[in-house]
Amino acid sequence: MLYGHRICRATMFFLSGLIVVNGVAQGGRYLVATGEYHCYILDQSTHRLYSVMTGRAEEVEGLPQGKIRTASSGAHHALAVDEDGAVWAWGTNQNGECGNGRIGEDVVAPRRIERDSMGAPFRGVVAVVGGGGDGGWTSAALKADGTVWVWGNTRHGIRGNGGEGGDNPLPVKVVFPKGTVIVKLLVYEIGIALDKNGRVWTWGGGGQYGVEYQLARGKKVVDAYRPEMIPLPGRAKDIAGGSKWNYALLEDQSLYGWGQYTSYLGLGEGGFSRQPAPQLRPQRLDEKLKLPQPIRCICTNSVATYVILKDSTIWAWGDNSMGAIGIGEELDFAHYRRGDGHAAPYAWDWGAGQLLVQKPVHLARGLHSFTGMWTANSLVYYVYAEDRQGQLYSWGRNKGGMLGNGVVESDRERGQIGAEYPNSWDVTLVTPVNPFERKRVYRATSPHCMEHPESKACNLYRTPDGFEPKAVAKVKEVGTVSGQAVLDGSGSHDNLMDSSRGIIRFLWKQVSGPSRATIVLPSMASPVVVAPVAGEYGFRLVVTDNGWKQDSTTIRVRLPGS
């Protein structure tokens, strides 16, 4: 089995004569295909694909379930590959990204792509990319023979044959020098590919994209319309990016980056407006990032970079406007003001670097068990991760219920509340989720609608009054030597016996104690706390229900110290 194009996995193995970097780890149960309005989870133990756009996992109809080997999402379309190497596509088709020979007619149910642009059967695919950028939506595929194919929007050189490109409703082959065998592929605003000899290739990005900053070929005048190698001092084993900042991870564990958004690379310290000049040539980043362990794998989405280190911890840096970094913060969208100073609640203007985290931060402190991550550059502002026990985690933007946490926008049928107040459901901390076992889904309107019920679209859904959340906390277990305790807030509830009401968020905070304790995953109902010094500690639990009402309670526990 080959990798999904944005999987971050800490393994390498062989298949069909190819060296596969960041492939699916043996024992890794899931693959998550993240898109802006599409998100799917492939259970690799059963080879069945599930949608999580309803807040929980539901099997995708119309696919050869039990035979799916990999999948990918674009912003508005999705791709899957079956055991015969055939590609299935569905979703919007405005640029021909569904590969059925047509342009502009959406594909409601998955449909197999039968032939390429030359009329040959389109088979032998081992990885797919649902990509695209400002110019339109793109699909790409990697075949077992190491060839690259694209369809949909191929403008600005993504076609890779020396021309500008256009809309291709059938797969076309990207022209690489003879003998080039590609093993990993990224296609968004530009294309990036890694070959079996550790060389990194780039193409596309002509016209509006500022190609000299993104292709990084070490020269100001480049041919954006054909794949060319970028200058690196050694063999690469992984790549990440495809947009305005990009990476190559070398076999000696050194990390090189290039692109226009240098602050997103972790360069400089003065914020986005004072970021260093665009990097024309790949620059070594290790001394700038100062990560405590070597990088095992790396991936990016539309605003941030994520790495799993050798010790199986997750670190991130980039723009945290929508909580995609996962440190418990995001922009205050309820009081957001545009650049002209006018109030515009939830009407973010998509400006870059507005809540920049310029240097790496450690996520989910206390955990050293992460094996994989998934995210993408097709307007994706959220992340999934998996640990070695097969537990899934998610965080970031949750418009459309993409995080699989059972919380969906209330006006789901018409989507107008979600369109007006899209960041109402964001999750800003790394949080465990289990969309496969979730029995109940909670509808939640925007917090803005609770305070301004007559605002535009808010009158489409009313959260009934008369219910209040109740925070219930206790100490579940105390370690005798390790300094650990397990707190338990799972008994928290709403006072009304109504299945449409429920607690949708937990947040634990330390309020007292002789030292700073680590709360492992403070957004869990029952987290572990670890104290370095013996003594009595106080912890406050704040719960939020789907009507955005809150309650809190505080408990104390005596810990022996670690």
N, C-alpha and C positions, 0 to 999 in steps of 0.2 A: 504494500500500500504506500502511495506517495503522500506527500504533505499537501495540505491546503495552503494557498498562497500567502496567508498572513498568520499561519500557525507559528507560535513561538514554542518550540520543543527542544529540549536539551539532549538530542540524540543524533546520531548519524549512522546510516546503514546503506546497504546495497540492494538494488532491485532493477531487474531488466538491464543490467550492465551499467546503471547510472549510480553515481554517488549522490545520495539524497541528504541534504543538510537541513537541520531542523525538521526532520520528518516526524511522523506520528510515533511517539514512544511506545514500545511494546508494553502493554499494560495500561496505557492511557486510554480511558474508555470513550471520551467524547471528542468531537470536533465541532466548533461553533462557527457558523458562517454569519458574520455581522454585516449588516447594511443599515442605511438610514431608516428605511421603512420596511425592511425585510430582515428577519433574524431566524436562523434555523440551527438546530442541534442534531448532529449525526451521532447516534449510538453505535459505536464501532464494534460492539459485541453482537449486535443484531443486524447491523447495516440498514437500519431504518432511519428515515429523516423526519424530524419533528419541527413544526413551527412554534414559536413562543410569542407571537404577536398578540395573543390574548391574555398574556400574563402567566400562562402555564403551557406545558408541552402538549401539542395536538398533532397527530400524524398527518403528514402531507399526502393528500389524495392524488392519484393519477401517476405516481411514480412506481417503478418496479421495486417495491419495498422488500427488504431482505437482500437486495443486490446493490445498494448504493455504496460507493467506495470513497467519495469525497464530495464537497459542495462549496459554494461560494455565493456571497450576496453582493450586489451593487447597491446603489442608493434605492432604486425602485424595481430592480429585477433580480432574479436568482438563477443559479446554475447548479446542476448535479451531474455526477459521472457514475455510470453503473459498472458492473463487473466486466462488461464487454468493451469498456472504453468509449461508450456512446455518451453524448452530452444531452441533457435535458434542460430546457429553459422555460421561464415563465415570468410574467410581470409586464411592466411597460416596455414598449417597443418603438419608441419615438425615433431612434437612430438605427433600428434594425438589430439591436443588441440581443434579441432572442434567436437570431440566426435562422429564421424560417423563410428567408427570401423576400420578406415584406418589410415595409417601413410604416410605422404609425399606427398599426393595429395591435392593441394590447393582447397578450396571451394569458388568458385567465387560468388555465390548467397546464401543468407541465407537458411540454411537447418535445419529442426527440428531434435533434438536428440531424437530418438525414445525409446531406451532402455539402461539400465545400463549394467554393466559387468555380471550380473547374469541373464540377459534376461528379467527383469521386466520393465514395462513401466516407463520412466523417467519423472515424473510429480511432482507437489506439490512444485516447486521451488519458492522462494520468493526473492532471491538475488543471484547475480552472480559476479565472480571476473575473469577478464582477466589478469592473472598474469604471473609469470615466472622470471627468472634471468639468471645468467651466464650458468646454466646447460641446459637451454631450456625454452620452453614456456608452461605455465600451465593454465588450467581453473579450477574454483572451483564454487561450488554452495551451498547455504544454503536452506534447505527445511523448510516448515512450522512446521514440527515436531521437528525442532532444530537439525537435523542431517546435517553433512558436507560431501560433495562429491567432489572428484578431478578427473581430467583426463588430458591427455597430459603428459608433463614431470613431473614425481613424484619422481625424484631422490633426493638423499641426505636426505631422510626421510620424504619428503612431503606426501608420501603414508600413513604414520601414522599408519602402522600396525606392526612395529617392524623390518621391512626390509629396505634395501637401496632404493627400488623402481626403476622404469624405465619409459618406455613410455607406457601409458595406453590409448588406443584409445576409450575406453568407460568409463563412470563414475564409480568410485569405492568409497566405503564408508570409511571415516576416522574413526578409532576406538577410541572413547572416553569412559571413565568409564561409566558404566550403570547409567542412570538417568540424564546425562549431557544434557542440552538444550542450544544450542548456539543461540545467537541473533545478533552477528556481526562477520564478517569474513574478514580476510586479508591474502592473500597467494601470496608471492613474493619469495624472497630468503629463507624466513622462513614462517611458518604459525603462525598467531596470531588469537585467537578467544576469544570473551567475552560471558560468559554464563548468564542465567537469574538471577543467584544469585550474579552477580558482580565479579565473578572469571575470571582471565585471564589465558589462556592456550597458550603454544607455542610448536612447533615441527618443525622438518626439520633442515636444515642448517648444516648437517654433512659434513665431508670431507673438501673441500677447503674453506668453508665459516667461519671457526672460531667459531664454535657453542658456545663455552663457553662465548663469548662476546655478543652474540645475543639472546640467549635463557634466560639468566639472572635468572637461577633457584637457585642462591646462592651457587653453588658448582662447582668446576672445572671439575669434571667428570660427564657428564650427558648423558642420553639416548636421542640422537637426533631423534630417529626414532619412538617415541610415544609421544602423547600430554601429557604434565605435567603442573601443575599450577606453576606460578611464585609467589614469596613471596611479598605480598603487605599488608600494615597495615590496609586496609579497602576495602570496596566494590568499584569496578570500575564501571563507567557509560559510558566510551568511551575508544577506543584504536586507535592507529595510528602507522604506520611504516610498518614492514615486511621486513626490510633490515638491514643496519648496524647501525641504531639508531632507537629507538622505544619508545612509550609512553603509559602510562595508566593514564587517568583522573579519579580521584576518586569522589565519591558522595559528599565529603566535599569540592570539588573544588580544591584540591591539585593535582599537576601534578608530576608524577614520570617518569623517563627516564632511559634507559639502552642501552648498545651497544658498538660497537668498535669505532665509530666516535663520540667521546665525545664532540668535538668542535661543531659538528652539533646539539648537545643537548643544546648548549648555555653555556657549561662549559669552564672555563679557559678564558684567555685573550691574549694569545701569538700567535694566529694563528694556522693553522692546524698542522704545523710541531712541535709545542710545546703544543699540546693538552694534557689534563690529560690522565692518564691510562684508558684503557677500563673498563667500569662499569659492574662488574659481578653481582651485586645486584642492583635492581632499587633504584635510588637515587631521593630524593625530589628536585625539581628544582625551586620552587617558589622564594626562596631568591636569586637564581642565575639569573633568568630571569627578575625579578622585573617588571612584567607587571602591569599596573595601575588599571586593573579591573580583576575580575574572568574570567576564560576561559569558554565560552559556548560550543565551539566545536573546534576540532583540526584535521588536516590532513597533510600528507606529500607527496612529490614526490621524484624523484631520487636524489635531491640535497638540498631540503629545507623543512622547517616546516612553517605551516600557522595556525593562530588561529583567530577566531572571539570572541571578548570579550563581556562581559555583556552589554556594551554600543554600541554594533553593529559596532565596528571598527575592521579593519583587521591589524594584525601585522605579521611579518615574520622574519625568520633568517635562515642561512645556506650558501650555496655556490651560488654566484651571477654570475658565469662565463658566463652564457647565458641570463642574465637579469631576471632570474626567481624570484628574490626577489621583483622586481618592483619599484626600487628607481631611475631609470634613468641611470643606469650604467651597463656595462658588460665588459668582456675582449676586448682589442683592437685586434680583430681577423685579421684585415688587416696587422698588424705588429707583429703577434704572432711569438714567437720563442720557439722551443722545448727546453727540458732540456739541450741538448748539445750546445745550443746557435745558432743553424742554423735557418735562417728565414724560416717560413712555414705558409704563409698566409692562414688563415681559416682552417688549418690542426691541430686543437686542439688535444692534446694527451690524453684527458679525465682524466687528473690528478685531484685528489681530492683537494678541498679547495684552489683553485688558486685565488679566489676573495671572500674570506670568510667574511660574515657578522655574527659575532659570537654572537651578542646580538640582541634582538628583535628591529625592527624598525617599526614605524607607517606608513602604506600605505594609500594613498588616503586621506590625511589630509583634514579635513573639512567635511567629510561624516561620519554619524553615522546611517547608514541605511542598512548595509549588513546582509543578512539572510542566505546565503549559499555559499559554495565554492566546487570546484571539481578539483582534480588532482590525480596522481597515481604514483606508483613506477616502472612501466614497461617502463623504459627509457623515462619518461615524464619530460619535463623541462618547462612546461607552466601551467597556472592556469586559470580557469574561476570562476567568482563570480556573484552573483545575489543580487539585493537589494529588498526592500519591495515593490517597484513599478513594479517588474518584469524586470528591466533593467539588461542586461548582461554586464560583463566586462571581459577582458582577457589581459594577458601579458605573456612575456617570449619568448621561442623559437617558431618561426613561419615557420620552414621548413615544406613544404607540405600544407601551408595555414590553419593550424589548429586553428588559433586564430579567424577565422570568420570575419576578418576585410576587406575582399575584395582585399587583396594583395597576389599574388601567384608568385612563381618562374617562370621566363620567359620560360625556357626550359622545360615546364611541361610535354610534350609528352615523352621526353627521360630522363629527370631528371638528366642529367649529370652536369649541372651548379649547381643544388641543392646539388649533391653529392660532388662536389669539394669545394663549398663555402656555406656550410649549414647554417651558422649563418648570412647570408646577410639580412634576413627579420625579425630579432628579434625585439620585442617591449619591451622596458625596463621600461615603466611606465604603471600603471593601466589605461586602456583605455576603454571607453564605446564602445560596438559593438552591431549591430543589424543584424545578418546574415539572418534573415527572410525577412527583408525589403530591403536588398541591391539589387540594380538593376544592378550595374556595378562592374566588377572585373578588376583590373589592373594587368597586367604582369610587373614584375620588375626584371631586371637582377641584378647580384651582383655589388655592388659599386666597387669591385676589377676589374670587367670586364670593367667598364667605363674608368679606368686608364690603364688597361692592356688588350686591346681587343684581343690580340693574345695569351693570356694565355690559358692553357688547358681548353677546353670546352667553353671558352668565345666566340669563333667564331661561336657557334651554334645559337646565337641570337644577333642581333644588335638593339640597341635603336636608332631610327632615330634622327639626329641632327636637329637644326632649331627651337626648341621650348624652351621657358624660363618660369619658374613659376613666378607668380606675387602675392606677399603678400598684402592683403587688410584687414585692421583692423579698427574697429570703436568701440565706446562705445554704447552698445545696451540699457543699462538701468542703472541708478544710484539710489541706495536707499537713502531715505531722512534722516533716523535715524540710520539704522543698520550698516553703514559703508561698505555696499556691492555694487558691480557693476557687471554687466554682460558684458563681452567683446565679440566681434564678429569678427571672422576671416573667416566665411563661404563664404564670397565673393571672397576669394583667388582662383586663377585659373591659367591655362596655357594659353599662348598667342595664340596658334594654336587651331582652332576649330576642334578638333580631339577627338573622343570618346575613343581612346586608351590612351590618355594623361590625367593626373589628379593629384591632390594633394593627397598624401597618408599619410603625417604626418604633424601635427601641434605641435608647442612647444612654450609656453608662458613663458617669464622670466621677473621678475621685474628688472628694471635698475635704478630706482631712487625712492625717497620718504622719508618721515620723520621716517618711521618704516618699519619693515618687514611685508609685507602683505602675506596672504595665498592665493595661487592660487589653487582653488579646481579643481583637474584633469587638470593639465597644458597641457596634450596631446589632449584635446578637441578642437574642432573648436571654441566653445563659452563657455568658463569657467566662473565661478563665482569667484570674488576676494573679500577678506574680509580684511579690514585694521583696526588695533586696535587704530590708531591715525589719527586724521583729518589732511588733507593736500593734496598736489598734488603729484600724483604717476605716474611714467612712466613704461610702459610695452612694451616689444619687442616681436613681433610674428615672428617666423621663420617657413617657410613652405618648404616642400620637395616634389618634384614630383616623379613619378615612373621612371624617368631617373636619379634620385639622384642629381638633380640640386636644388639649394636653392635660396630663396629670403627672405628678412626680412623688417620689417617696425616697427616703434615705435609710440605709442600713449600715450597721457597724460590724466589723469582724476583726478578731485578733489573729494575726498571722505570725508564724514562728520565724519568718525571714528565710531567704534562700542562701 
